[in-house]
Amino acid sequence: MDFSQFLSVMTAGQLAREVYESVRREASSLRIQRDFRMYIARKAYKDLCSSASCIQTGMRGMAARNELRFRRQTQAAIIIQSQCRKYLARLHYMKLKKAAITTQCAWRGRVARKELRKLKMAARETGALQAAKNKLEKQVEELTWRLQLEKRMRVDMEEAKNQENAKLQSALQEMQLQFKETKAMLTKEIEVAKKEAEKVPVVQEIPVVDHTMLEKLTSENEKLKALVSSLESKIGETEKKFEETSKISEERLKQALEAESKIVQLKTAVHKLEEKVSDVESENQILRQQTLLKTPVKKMSEHLSSTETQSLANGYHVNEDGRSNEPQSVTPVKKMGTESESKFRRSQIENQHENVDALINCVIKNIGYSNGKPVAAFTIYKCLLQWKSFEAERTSVFDRLIQMIGSAIENEENNDHMAYWLSNTSTLLFLLQRSLKAAGATPHKKPPTATSLFGRMAMGFRSSPSSANLAAAAALAVVRQVEAKYPALLFKQQLAAYVEKIYGIIRDNLKKELSSFLSLCIQAPRTSKGNVLRSGRSFGKDSPSSHWQSIIDSLNTLLSTLKQNFVPPVLVQKIFTQTFSYINVQLFNSLLLRRECCTFSNGEYVKAGLAELELWCCQAKDEYAGSSWDELKHIRQAVGFLVIHQKYRISYDEITNDLCPILSVQQLYRICTLYWDDNYNTRSVSPNVISSMRVLMTEDSNDAASNSFLLDDNSSIPFSVDDLSNSLQEKDFMDVKPAEELLENPAFEFLHEA
């Protein structure tokens, strides 16, 4: 290679290197320019974005604040509008309600005035009967008081008459002796004078007898004759007085017997009046319920529905002749269908009667208890619910059940049998009281369903299951609310009457059993006087005080019978409360009427027996004894007064305020005057106390009620259906099983569901 070529190659290389360097520099400058422009553009873009975001944030915040302000204003306006609409709707509703109430009151007032006329007529009869009853009771008290006074006066008159007769007879005997002596002396003197006259010869008339002596003798004779005549007149007067007093005593005895017969008649009349009053009151209740049930609206609905269907005993609806009201132009096929339907319904009615017979044949027997509740009552209630007997206008199921209960308790005096039926009837009455509601009662409104999401969520939280809600739902499933017709309400009234009747039979049986012992418990036996038991715990079977133990045994027997039959405790309390009241009346009246009972030793004897009764009340507890011990307050205070030493030191205020605050003045006076101490010969209260009592008795003599010192036994029914209903609860019947005999019957398959 030559130099030129080498040089050209070197220049070409140099030029290429320079071109490459210029290209590289140009590329680096371009890259620098690109990065710089990118930095400037990026910086400008970031500034623009930050400013845009700030502007957008401000605008959006302003828009959000405006939206929030608008929403708040809208919500406030909605609240104001809702409150205003609520006020207007409430005002309109109150006006409508007031108008409806006014209309209803006017109509009900019209119906009530008509009913009031009927009730006034019945009330006049009941008022007259009550007034006659009060008058008869007052007459009975007055006649008993007069009878006792007549007996006392008759005894006093007989004693005075006997004393006066004895005095007159002794005086008559003395006068007869004197008369005989003087007569004998006169006869002797006359004989002596005759003898002397025979001895002396009659020559001249010479007086033989001494005239002065004769005059004395004749005067004495006349005096004796006058005395004899006066004695005879006195004897005649005494005989007349004796005859008059005997006649008066006989008349008074007749009057006493008549008074006793009148008392018996008055008591029977009072009993009849009480029965009439109770009958009239029950009729009034039935009339009131009839007027409540038979309102004009119901009459219109019955009038409209009677043209279409009529109700039968089992709840099915059919016409009187078994056919439906059909038009004239019907096809034979339709008539065939109606006849088959009527036959089907008749077969159903016959099946229903067979089911009722099976139910009655089952429950008439003692089918026992389930979880402490009577099976018969629960089975009857479930069958009545299933058959819809409460909703029927006419039904024979209730009549047959009432006849069954009446035949079961008729001529029965066994307390075990009566306690079984008392438990069943009271339980069935409780179930009916909690289930039945009168027709036309306003049903409970259901809460409105929530349409929003939050409302549905709140409803879901509120309706979440809990133990209390489940228990309440189960109780409501056992005892359901049913809108009852008139036959069901009448059946409930008749059932309540049978509960009261069975209760009265059990109570009266216990009273009859105790009456034979109470007459022996008021007076201490002679063997135990001076050595009376201080505590009733040591009573033995062979001891004289075994009568109190017999009373305790009777109470324990009845209490165990009632417990075995699961009689509601409220009824058991009422039975023993009235029984203790009867014991109080019998013991207290016997104490006031018998003087031999108002002694110190007898007070200790009765006090020991009352201690036994107090121990029984403590063992029976308040669940069954209730306030029985408080019913003995009269006899307790009277016996407490008898066993007090040094009664003459007690003032009248201490007796009335501390010792015997419940006793009246007449009762205290009676006890104080009859008291005598057979052990220590102590005195009764001081004469000042007796005189103050007499003053108070004279001040209260005008009051007819204060004159009677005896107590009266209350034989009324001391409980109501509400008391029985409040003592039980629906949840007690959750585990009760129906009768097993009916569970095997296919017609009673619905009992398995219960």
Secondary structure, 3 states (H helix, E strand, C coil): CCHHHHHHHHHHHHHHHHHHHHHHHHHHHHHHHHHHHHHHHHHHHHHHHHHHHHHHHHHHHHHHHHHHHHHHHHHHHHHHHHHHHHHHHHHHHHHHHHHHHHHHHHHHHHHHHHHHHHHHHHHHHHHHHHHHHHHHHHHHHHHHHHHHHHHHHHHHHHHHHHHHHHHHHHHHHHHHHHHHHHHHHHHHHHHHHHHHHHHCCCCCCCCCCCHHHHHHHHHHHHHHHHHHHHHHHHHHHHHHHHHHHHHHHHHHHHHHHHHHHHHHHHHHHHHHHHHHHHHHHHHHHHHHHHHHHCCHHHHHHHHHHHCCCEECCCCCEECCCCCCCCCCCCCHHHHHHHHHHHHHHHHHHHHHHHHHHHHHHHHCCCCCEECCEEHHHHHHHHHHHHHCHHHCCCCCHHHHHHHHHHHHHCCCCCHHHHHHHHHHHHHHHHHHHHHEEECCCCCCCCCCCCCCHHHHHHHHHHCCCCHHHHHHHHHHHHCCCEEECHHHHHHHHHHHHHHHHHHHHHHHHHHHHHHHHHHHHCCCCHHHCCCCCCCHHHCCCCCCCHHHHHHHHHHHHHHHHHHHCCCCHHHHHHHHHHHHHHHHHHHHHHHHHCHHHCCHHHHHHHHHHHHHHHHHHHHHHHHHCCCCHHHHHHHHHHHHHHCCCCHHHCCHHHHHHHHCCCCCHHHHHHHHHHCCCCCCCCCCCCHHHHHHHHHHHHHCCCCHHHHCCCCCCCCCCCCCHHHHHHHCCHHHHCCCCCCHHHHCCHHHCHHHHC
